[in-house]
Amino acid sequence: TTPIETAAGMAFPFRTAVLLSSIGKIGGALLQYVATKYLLSSYARRKMKNNDWMDKIRGSFRHHPYGVALIWRFGPLPEFVKNVCPALVPALRTRYQTAA
């Protein structure tokens, strides 16, 4: 996404570029999360039923939801991983649910 953001910064005035880039990034992330959560989650969960990594991710979200949410958001992970993996974790029933 860096080349596209750089091109948008050069093609538009600063405020317009920031606005368009923000709308694109937030909209794309939201669309990817919602599509995974509501359209692809049952298929993906079936495929990764016995996957050790998904078990570890699920356990981490269950035991430390706030810390894991921060690590996922600000860690050096690809955007795809940041949006898709949390969508495959069942909804948390804790006070930190909104953070995760």
MMTF fields as JSON, N, C-alpha, C and O atoms, coordinates in Angstrom:
{
  "mmtfVersion": "1.0.0",
  "mmtfProducer": "UNKNOWN",
  "numBonds": 399,
  "numAtoms": 400,
  "numGroups": 100,
  "numChains": 1,
  "numModels": 1,
  "chainsPerModel": [1],
  "groupsPerChain": [100],
  "chainIdList": ["A"],
  "bondAtomList": [4, 2, 8, 6, 12, 10, 16, 14, 20, 18, 24, 22, 28, 26, 32, 30, 36, 34, 40, 38, 44, 42, 48, 46, 52, 50, 56, 54, 60, 58, 64, 62, 68, 66, 72, 70, 76, 74, 80, 78, 84, 82, 88, 86, 92, 90, 96, 94, 100, 98, 104, 102, 108, 106, 112, 110, 116, 114, 120, 118, 124, 122, 128, 126, 132, 130, 136, 134, 140, 138, 144, 142, 148, 146, 152, 150, 156, 154, 160, 158, 164, 162, 168, 166, 172, 170, 176, 174, 180, 178, 184, 182, 188, 186, 192, 190, 196, 194, 200, 198, 204, 202, 208, 206, 212, 210, 216, 214, 220, 218, 224, 222, 228, 226, 232, 230, 236, 234, 240, 238, 244, 242, 248, 246, 252, 250, 256, 254, 260, 258, 264, 262, 268, 266, 272, 270, 276, 274, 280, 278, 284, 282, 288, 286, 292, 290, 296, 294, 300, 298, 304, 302, 308, 306, 312, 310, 316, 314, 320, 318, 324, 322, 328, 326, 332, 330, 336, 334, 340, 338, 344, 342, 348, 346, 352, 350, 356, 354, 360, 358, 364, 362, 368, 366, 372, 370, 376, 374, 380, 378, 384, 382, 388, 386, 392, 390, 396, 394],
  "bondOrderList": [1, 1, 1, 1, 1, 1, 1, 1, 1, 1, 1, 1, 1, 1, 1, 1, 1, 1, 1, 1, 1, 1, 1, 1, 1, 1, 1, 1, 1, 1, 1, 1, 1, 1, 1, 1, 1, 1, 1, 1, 1, 1, 1, 1, 1, 1, 1, 1, 1, 1, 1, 1, 1, 1, 1, 1, 1, 1, 1, 1, 1, 1, 1, 1, 1, 1, 1, 1, 1, 1, 1, 1, 1, 1, 1, 1, 1, 1, 1, 1, 1, 1, 1, 1, 1, 1, 1, 1, 1, 1, 1, 1, 1, 1, 1, 1, 1, 1, 1],
  "groupList": [{"groupName": "THR", "atomNameList": ["N", "CA", "C", "O"], "elementList": ["N", "C", "C", "O"], "formalChargeList": [0, 0, 0, 0], "bondAtomList": [1, 0, 2, 1, 3, 2], "bondOrderList": [1, 1, 2], "singleLetterCode": "T", "chemCompType": "L-PEPTIDE LINKING"}, {"groupName": "PRO", "atomNameList": ["N", "CA", "C", "O"], "elementList": ["N", "C", "C", "O"], "formalChargeList": [0, 0, 0, 0], "bondAtomList": [1, 0, 2, 1, 3, 2], "bondOrderList": [1, 1, 2], "singleLetterCode": "P", "chemCompType": "L-PEPTIDE LINKING"}, {"groupName": "ILE", "atomNameList": ["N", "CA", "C", "O"], "elementList": ["N", "C", "C", "O"], "formalChargeList": [0, 0, 0, 0], "bondAtomList": [1, 0, 2, 1, 3, 2], "bondOrderList": [1, 1, 2], "singleLetterCode": "I", "chemCompType": "L-PEPTIDE LINKING"}, {"groupName": "GLU", "atomNameList": ["N", "CA", "C", "O"], "elementList": ["N", "C", "C", "O"], "formalChargeList": [0, 0, 0, 0], "bondAtomList": [1, 0, 2, 1, 3, 2], "bondOrderList": [1, 1, 2], "singleLetterCode": "E", "chemCompType": "L-PEPTIDE LINKING"}, {"groupName": "ALA", "atomNameList": ["N", "CA", "C", "O"], "elementList": ["N", "C", "C", "O"], "formalChargeList": [0, 0, 0, 0], "bondAtomList": [1, 0, 2, 1, 3, 2], "bondOrderList": [1, 1, 2], "singleLetterCode": "A", "chemCompType": "L-PEPTIDE LINKING"}, {"groupName": "GLY", "atomNameList": ["N", "CA", "C", "O"], "elementList": ["N", "C", "C", "O"], "formalChargeList": [0, 0, 0, 0], "bondAtomList": [1, 0, 2, 1, 3, 2], "bondOrderList": [1, 1, 2], "singleLetterCode": "G", "chemCompType": "PEPTIDE LINKING"}, {"groupName": "MET", "atomNameList": ["N", "CA", "C", "O"], "elementList": ["N", "C", "C", "O"], "formalChargeList": [0, 0, 0, 0], "bondAtomList": [1, 0, 2, 1, 3, 2], "bondOrderList": [1, 1, 2], "singleLetterCode": "M", "chemCompType": "L-PEPTIDE LINKING"}, {"groupName": "PHE", "atomNameList": ["N", "CA", "C", "O"], "elementList": ["N", "C", "C", "O"], "formalChargeList": [0, 0, 0, 0], "bondAtomList": [1, 0, 2, 1, 3, 2], "bondOrderList": [1, 1, 2], "singleLetterCode": "F", "chemCompType": "L-PEPTIDE LINKING"}, {"groupName": "ARG", "atomNameList": ["N", "CA", "C", "O"], "elementList": ["N", "C", "C", "O"], "formalChargeList": [0, 0, 0, 0], "bondAtomList": [1, 0, 2, 1, 3, 2], "bondOrderList": [1, 1, 2], "singleLetterCode": "R", "chemCompType": "L-PEPTIDE LINKING"}, {"groupName": "VAL", "atomNameList": ["N", "CA", "C", "O"], "elementList": ["N", "C", "C", "O"], "formalChargeList": [0, 0, 0, 0], "bondAtomList": [1, 0, 2, 1, 3, 2], "bondOrderList": [1, 1, 2], "singleLetterCode": "V", "chemCompType": "L-PEPTIDE LINKING"}, {"groupName": "LEU", "atomNameList": ["N", "CA", "C", "O"], "elementList": ["N", "C", "C", "O"], "formalChargeList": [0, 0, 0, 0], "bondAtomList": [1, 0, 2, 1, 3, 2], "bondOrderList": [1, 1, 2], "singleLetterCode": "L", "chemCompType": "L-PEPTIDE LINKING"}, {"groupName": "SER", "atomNameList": ["N", "CA", "C", "O"], "elementList": ["N", "C", "C", "O"], "formalChargeList": [0, 0, 0, 0], "bondAtomList": [1, 0, 2, 1, 3, 2], "bondOrderList": [1, 1, 2], "singleLetterCode": "S", "chemCompType": "L-PEPTIDE LINKING"}, {"groupName": "LYS", "atomNameList": ["N", "CA", "C", "O"], "elementList": ["N", "C", "C", "O"], "formalChargeList": [0, 0, 0, 0], "bondAtomList": [1, 0, 2, 1, 3, 2], "bondOrderList": [1, 1, 2], "singleLetterCode": "K", "chemCompType": "L-PEPTIDE LINKING"}, {"groupName": "GLN", "atomNameList": ["N", "CA", "C", "O"], "elementList": ["N", "C", "C", "O"], "formalChargeList": [0, 0, 0, 0], "bondAtomList": [1, 0, 2, 1, 3, 2], "bondOrderList": [1, 1, 2], "singleLetterCode": "Q", "chemCompType": "L-PEPTIDE LINKING"}, {"groupName": "TYR", "atomNameList": ["N", "CA", "C", "O"], "elementList": ["N", "C", "C", "O"], "formalChargeList": [0, 0, 0, 0], "bondAtomList": [1, 0, 2, 1, 3, 2], "bondOrderList": [1, 1, 2], "singleLetterCode": "Y", "chemCompType": "L-PEPTIDE LINKING"}, {"groupName": "ASN", "atomNameList": ["N", "CA", "C", "O"], "elementList": ["N", "C", "C", "O"], "formalChargeList": [0, 0, 0, 0], "bondAtomList": [1, 0, 2, 1, 3, 2], "bondOrderList": [1, 1, 2], "singleLetterCode": "N", "chemCompType": "L-PEPTIDE LINKING"}, {"groupName": "ASP", "atomNameList": ["N", "CA", "C", "O"], "elementList": ["N", "C", "C", "O"], "formalChargeList": [0, 0, 0, 0], "bondAtomList": [1, 0, 2, 1, 3, 2], "bondOrderList": [1, 1, 2], "singleLetterCode": "D", "chemCompType": "L-PEPTIDE LINKING"}, {"groupName": "TRP", "atomNameList": ["N", "CA", "C", "O"], "elementList": ["N", "C", "C", "O"], "formalChargeList": [0, 0, 0, 0], "bondAtomList": [1, 0, 2, 1, 3, 2], "bondOrderList": [1, 1, 2], "singleLetterCode": "W", "chemCompType": "L-PEPTIDE LINKING"}, {"groupName": "HIS", "atomNameList": ["N", "CA", "C", "O"], "elementList": ["N", "C", "C", "O"], "formalChargeList": [0, 0, 0, 0], "bondAtomList": [1, 0, 2, 1, 3, 2], "bondOrderList": [1, 1, 2], "singleLetterCode": "H", "chemCompType": "L-PEPTIDE LINKING"}, {"groupName": "CYS", "atomNameList": ["N", "CA", "C", "O"], "elementList": ["N", "C", "C", "O"], "formalChargeList": [0, 0, 0, 0], "bondAtomList": [1, 0, 2, 1, 3, 2], "bondOrderList": [1, 1, 2], "singleLetterCode": "C", "chemCompType": "L-PEPTIDE LINKING"}],
  "groupTypeList": [0, 0, 1, 2, 3, 0, 4, 4, 5, 6, 4, 7, 1, 7, 8, 0, 4, 9, 10, 10, 11, 11, 2, 5, 12, 2, 5, 5, 4, 10, 10, 13, 14, 9, 4, 0, 12, 14, 10, 10, 11, 11, 14, 4, 8, 8, 12, 6, 12, 15, 15, 16, 17, 6, 16, 12, 2, 8, 5, 11, 7, 8, 18, 18, 1, 14, 5, 9, 4, 10, 2, 17, 8, 7, 5, 1, 10, 1, 3, 7, 9, 12, 15, 9, 19, 1, 4, 10, 9, 1, 4, 10, 8, 0, 8, 14, 13, 0, 4, 4],
  "groupIdList": [1, 2, 3, 4, 5, 6, 7, 8, 9, 10, 11, 12, 13, 14, 15, 16, 17, 18, 19, 20, 21, 22, 23, 24, 25, 26, 27, 28, 29, 30, 31, 32, 33, 34, 35, 36, 37, 38, 39, 40, 41, 42, 43, 44, 45, 46, 47, 48, 49, 50, 51, 52, 53, 54, 55, 56, 57, 58, 59, 60, 61, 62, 63, 64, 65, 66, 67, 68, 69, 70, 71, 72, 73, 74, 75, 76, 77, 78, 79, 80, 81, 82, 83, 84, 85, 86, 87, 88, 89, 90, 91, 92, 93, 94, 95, 96, 97, 98, 99, 100],
  "secStructList": [7, 2, 2, 2, 2, 2, 2, 2, 2, 2, 2, 1, 7, 2, 2, 2, 2, 2, 2, 2, 2, 2, 2, 2, 2, 2, 2, 2, 2, 2, 2, 2, 2, 2, 2, 0, 0, 0, 0, 0, 2, 2, 2, 2, 2, 2, 2, 6, 6, 6, 7, 2, 2, 2, 2, 2, 2, 2, 2, 2, 2, 2, 2, 7, 2, 2, 2, 2, 2, 2, 2, 2, 2, 2, 1, 1, 7, 7, 2, 2, 2, 2, 2, 2, 2, 2, 2, 2, 1, 7, 7, 7, 7, 1, 6, 6, 6, 6, 6, 7],
  "xCoordList": [0.803, 0.0, 0.85, 0.353, 2.115, 2.96, 3.064, 2.957, 3.268, 3.328, 2.03, 2.061, 0.898, -0.385, -0.573, -1.049, -0.206, -0.321, 0.622, 0.265, 1.813, 2.764, 2.243, 2.344, 1.687, 1.132, -0.048, -0.195, -0.89, -2.021, -1.528, -2.12, -0.45, 0.119, 0.671, 0.657, 1.15, 1.694, 0.6, 0.727, -0.472, -1.504, -2.545, -3.174, -2.724, -3.746, -3.12, -2.001, -3.837, -3.364, -3.298, -3.959, -2.499, -2.22, -3.493, -3.639, -4.399, -5.611, -6.459, -6.979, -6.6, -7.386, -6.716, -7.391, -5.391, -4.658, -4.807, -5.026, -4.689, -4.841, -6.263, -6.449, -7.242, -8.637, -8.903, -9.475, -8.491, -8.733, -7.982, -8.512, -6.753, -5.967, -6.596, -6.658, -7.058, -7.689, -8.98, -9.222, -9.787, -11.034, -10.741, -11.407, -9.759, -9.403, -8.877, -9.274, -7.985, -7.406, -8.445, -8.541, -9.211, -10.221, -11.328, -11.763, -11.777, -12.816, -12.367, -13.12, -11.152, -10.624, -10.458, -10.8, -9.929, -9.751, -11.095, -11.255, -12.056, -13.386, -14.068, -14.675, -13.966, -14.562, -13.931, -14.635, -12.61, -11.919, -12.32, -12.565, -12.386, -12.779, -14.208, -14.469, -15.128, -16.539, -16.729, -17.471, -16.07, -16.184, -15.665, -16.267, -14.542, -13.998, -14.894, -15.171, -15.345, -16.143, -17.485, -17.906, -18.154, -19.524, -19.696, -20.704, -18.74, -18.892, -17.946, -18.321, -16.736, -15.727, -15.328, -14.559, -15.829, -15.321, -15.624, -14.759, -16.805, -17.118, -16.224, -15.765, -15.973, -15.081, -13.653, -13.001, -13.172, -11.801, -11.622, -10.584, -12.608, -12.509, -12.473, -11.745, -13.26, -13.22, -11.845, -11.306, -11.27, -9.967, -8.848, -7.876, -8.989, -7.93, -8.319, -7.865, -9.148, -9.656, -8.532, -8.544, -7.589, -6.5, -5.182, -4.109, -5.259, -4.067, -3.54, -4.267, -2.267, -1.678, -1.622, -1.836, -1.339, -1.235, -2.582, -2.642, -3.638, -4.955, -5.354, -5.998, -4.974, -5.25, -4.511, -5.065, -3.273, -2.496, -3.087, -3.163, -3.503, -4.116, -5.412, -5.651, -6.242, -7.508, -7.269, -7.962, -6.295, -5.969, -5.442, -5.775, -4.624, -4.091, -5.203, -5.236, -6.11, -7.232, -8.13, -8.687, -8.266, -9.128, -8.515, -9.231, -7.196, -6.56, -6.085, -6.092, -5.679, -5.148, -5.712, -4.949, -7.007, -7.618, -7.111, -6.874, -6.941, -6.525, -5.087, -4.81, -4.193, -2.786, -2.61, -1.842, -3.311, -3.201, -3.775, -3.234, -4.876, -5.458, -4.46, -4.323, -3.765, -2.759, -1.589, -1.113, -1.124, -0.022, -0.42, 0.363, -1.638, -2.1, -2.224, -1.88, -2.713, -2.902, -1.592, -1.419, -0.654, 0.564, 1.8, 2.883, 1.667, 2.808, 3.172, 2.395, 4.364, 4.838, 4.273, 5.021, 2.966, 2.299, 1.721, 1.369, 1.613, 0.955, -0.499, -1.144, -1.008, -2.381, -3.388, -4.385, -3.129, -4.031, -4.167, -5.275, -3.046, -3.052, -3.754, -4.509, -3.512, -4.134, -5.653, -6.346, -6.175, -7.617, -8.306, -9.437, -7.642, -8.293, -8.255, -9.283, -7.109, -7.014, -7.949, -8.619, -8.029, -9.0, -10.447, -11.288, -10.743, -12.097, -12.436, -13.612, -11.421, -11.652, -11.759, -12.108, -11.46, -11.548, -12.983, -13.568, -13.56, -14.934, -15.033, -14.051, -16.197, -16.416, -16.104, -16.485, -15.411, -15.062, -16.223, -16.988, -16.355, -17.411, -16.775, -17.058, -15.922, -15.265, -15.461, -16.027, -14.999, -15.1, -14.158, -14.297, -13.202, -12.263, -12.714, -11.955, -13.916, -14.4, -14.294, -13.952, -14.569, -14.515, -13.094, -12.881, -12.102, -10.718, -10.192, -9.354, -10.679, -10.18, -10.979, -10.724],
  "yCoordList": [-1.196, 0.0, 1.266, 2.351, 1.132, 2.328, 3.061, 4.288, 2.392, 3.147, 3.877, 4.984, 3.276, 3.918, 5.135, 6.173, 5.019, 6.157, 7.286, 8.461, 6.929, 7.941, 8.641, 9.862, 7.873, 8.472, 9.376, 10.443, 8.961, 9.802, 11.092, 12.153, 11.005, 12.196, 13.174, 14.383, 12.669, 13.54, 14.057, 15.144, 13.285, 13.659, 14.621, 15.372, 14.597, 15.42, 16.359, 16.129, 17.407, 18.248, 17.426, 16.396, 17.893, 17.125, 16.673, 15.488, 17.581, 17.218, 16.202, 15.262, 16.385, 15.45, 14.081, 13.056, 14.062, 12.797, 12.04, 10.829, 12.747, 12.103, 11.561, 10.434, 12.337, 11.911, 10.672, 9.693, 10.714, 9.577, 8.331, 7.221, 8.52, 7.384, 6.768, 5.545, 7.609, 7.11, 6.36, 5.281, 6.919, 6.258, 4.913, 3.918, 4.884, 3.644, 2.577, 1.415, 2.955, 1.98, 1.46, 0.255, 2.363, 1.937, 1.136, 0.106, 1.611, 0.9, -0.478, -1.446, -0.571, -1.861, -2.845, -4.021, -2.359, -3.227, -3.703, -4.874, -2.795, -3.151, -4.152, -5.121, -3.916, -4.828, -6.214, -7.222, -6.267, -7.549, -8.282, -9.488, -7.558, -8.167, -8.701, -9.838, -7.879, -8.282, -9.463, -10.397, -9.421, -10.532, -11.827, -12.886, -11.738, -12.935, -13.41, -14.604, -12.489, -12.839, -13.469, -14.447, -12.903, -13.337, -14.193, -14.886, -14.157, -14.949, -16.142, -17.193, -15.997, -17.033, -17.75, -18.71, -17.315, -17.86, -19.343, -20.083, -19.8, -21.218, -22.097, -23.146, -21.684, -22.437, -22.437, -23.48, -21.253, -21.14, -21.908, -22.539, -21.866, -22.605, -24.107, -24.831, -24.579, -26.008, -26.388, -27.426, -25.557, -25.859, -25.825, -26.572, -24.952, -24.796, -25.389, -24.927, -26.398, -27.003, -27.554, -27.34, -28.237, -28.855, -28.099, -28.681, -26.828, -26.019, -25.517, -24.867, -25.821, -25.421, -23.914, -23.401, -23.193, -21.735, -21.098, -20.171, -21.583, -21.024, -21.323, -20.5, -22.494, -22.806, -21.838, -21.39, -21.519, -20.575, -19.166, -18.466, -18.759, -17.436, -17.351, -16.364, -18.376, -18.415, -18.349, -17.618, -19.107, -19.092, -17.743, -17.278, -17.119, -15.796, -14.774, -13.995, -14.762, -13.831, -14.094, -13.16, -15.357, -15.695, -15.247, -14.763, -15.406, -15.125, -13.683, -13.156, -13.043, -11.676, -10.829, -10.381, -10.603, -9.963, -8.548, -8.198, -7.736, -6.35, -6.283, -5.591, -6.993, -6.994, -7.57, -7.039, -8.644, -9.272, -8.355, -8.273, -7.664, -6.732, -5.625, -5.244, -5.107, -4.07, -4.602, -3.926, -5.796, -6.39, -6.609, -6.334, -7.104, -7.346, -6.045, -5.995, -4.996, -3.717, -3.024, -2.49, -3.021, -2.225, -3.055, -2.497, -4.365, -5.228, -5.23, -4.781, -5.742, -5.769, -6.955, -7.755, -7.056, -8.126, -7.568, -6.389, -8.372, -7.909, -7.535, -8.131, -6.561, -6.094, -7.235, -7.286, -8.139, -9.278, -10.085, -10.443, -10.367, -11.151, -10.377, -10.958, -9.065, -8.235, -8.214, -8.101, -8.318, -8.235, -9.593, -9.71, -10.611, -11.905, -12.767, -13.328, -12.891, -13.794, -13.408, -14.29, -12.14, -11.822, -12.101, -12.354, -12.059, -12.351, -13.829, -14.192, -14.685, -16.124, -16.578, -17.728, -15.685, -16.017, -15.783, -14.749, -16.729, -16.522, -15.257, -14.832, -14.667, -13.428, -13.631, -14.639, -12.668, -12.726, -12.227, -11.368, -12.749, -12.319, -11.701, -12.118, -10.713, -10.05, -8.549, -8.056, -7.825, -6.382, -5.781, -4.61, -6.561, -6.083, -6.417, -6.235, -6.892, -7.362, -6.295, -6.616, -5.064, -4.0, -3.724, -3.3, -3.953, -3.709, -4.765, -4.474, -5.987, -7.057, -7.091, -7.927],
  "zCoordList": [0.0, 0.0, 0.0, -0.303, 0.335, 0.412, -0.914, -0.91, -2.062, -3.321, -3.64, -4.177, -3.32, -3.595, -2.7, -3.159, -1.433, -0.521, -0.933, -0.851, -1.37, -1.821, -3.068, -3.187, -3.993, -5.213, -4.882, -5.477, -3.94, -3.544, -2.911, -3.111, -2.149, -1.533, -2.545, -2.315, -3.652, -4.704, -5.632, -6.196, -5.793, -6.761, -6.191, -6.936, -4.885, -4.258, -3.239, -2.781, -2.887, -1.784, -0.49, -0.363, 0.457, 1.679, 2.395, 2.695, 2.668, 3.422, 2.674, 3.274, 1.378, 0.563, 0.535, 0.627, 0.408, 0.368, 1.692, 1.694, 2.803, 4.109, 4.264, 4.722, 3.894, 3.998, 3.139, 3.619, 1.874, 0.978, 1.423, 1.364, 1.866, 2.336, 3.583, 3.711, 4.492, 5.712, 5.401, 5.943, 4.551, 4.168, 3.506, 3.793, 2.632, 1.946, 2.882, 2.785, 3.79, 4.711, 5.705, 5.937, 6.283, 7.255, 6.573, 7.087, 5.423, 4.685, 4.239, 4.348, 3.74, 3.289, 4.437, 4.31, 5.565, 6.725, 7.261, 7.606, 7.329, 7.818, 6.887, 7.344, 5.602, 4.63, 4.719, 4.668, 4.85, 4.956, 6.239, 6.216, 7.348, 8.624, 8.561, 8.954, 8.067, 8.012, 7.051, 7.355, 5.908, 4.955, 5.564, 5.39, 6.28, 6.913, 8.043, 8.16, 8.868, 10.053, 9.686, 10.303, 8.679, 8.401, 7.147, 7.012, 6.242, 5.015, 4.941, 4.421, 5.451, 5.271, 6.548, 6.491, 7.7, 8.963, 9.138, 9.606, 8.785, 8.979, 8.112, 8.564, 6.875, 5.99, 6.531, 6.585, 6.932, 7.425, 8.734, 8.934, 9.624, 10.885, 10.646, 11.326, 9.677, 9.33, 8.815, 9.196, 7.95, 7.362, 8.405, 8.301, 9.412, 10.414, 11.761, 12.808, 11.727, 12.955, 13.831, 15.043, 13.263, 14.025, 13.866, 14.022, 13.561, 13.36, 14.702, 15.453, 15.006, 16.287, 16.444, 17.543, 15.363, 15.449, 15.792, 16.599, 15.195, 15.5, 16.946, 17.596, 17.447, 18.85, 19.771, 20.775, 19.435, 20.242, 20.17, 21.18, 18.978, 18.808, 19.606, 20.302, 19.51, 20.239, 21.747, 22.455, 22.234, 23.658, 24.116, 25.206, 23.29, 23.642, 23.747, 24.699, 22.791, 22.84, 24.055, 24.633, 24.436, 25.563, 26.895, 27.772, 27.051, 28.345, 28.505, 29.617, 27.425, 27.493, 26.353, 25.496, 26.319, 25.147, 24.876, 23.72, 25.903, 25.694, 25.168, 24.189, 25.816, 25.382, 23.99, 23.188, 23.699, 22.38, 21.299, 20.196, 21.62, 20.646, 20.317, 19.154, 21.323, 21.076, 20.262, 19.35, 20.578, 19.821, 18.363, 17.454, 18.144, 16.778, 15.996, 14.815, 16.645, 15.949, 15.644, 14.549, 16.602, 16.447, 16.142, 15.966, 16.077, 15.793, 14.315, 13.473, 14.008, 12.61, 11.83, 11.268, 11.804, 11.068, 9.781, 9.733, 8.746, 7.517, 7.788, 8.65, 7.062, 7.256, 7.104, 7.824, 6.179, 5.974, 7.265, 7.665, 7.909, 9.147, 10.254, 11.034, 10.331, 11.368, 11.249, 12.26, 10.051, 9.841, 9.849, 10.321, 9.337, 9.155, 10.41, 10.791, 11.061, 12.217, 13.361, 13.898, 13.762, 14.825, 14.419, 15.281, 13.144, 12.688, 12.829, 12.867, 12.907, 13.032, 14.476, 14.741, 15.413, 16.835, 17.286, 16.966, 18.025, 18.514, 19.356, 19.965, 19.389, 20.138, 21.611, 22.206, 22.188, 23.6, 24.441, 24.003, 25.62, 26.541, 27.789, 28.912, 27.58, 28.696, 28.596, 27.62, 29.598, 29.547, 28.517, 28.165, 28.027, 27.027, 25.603, 24.651, 25.464, 24.16, 23.085, 21.947, 23.394, 22.388, 21.944, 20.808, 22.817, 22.441, 21.486, 20.633, 21.625, 20.778, 19.508, 18.64]
}
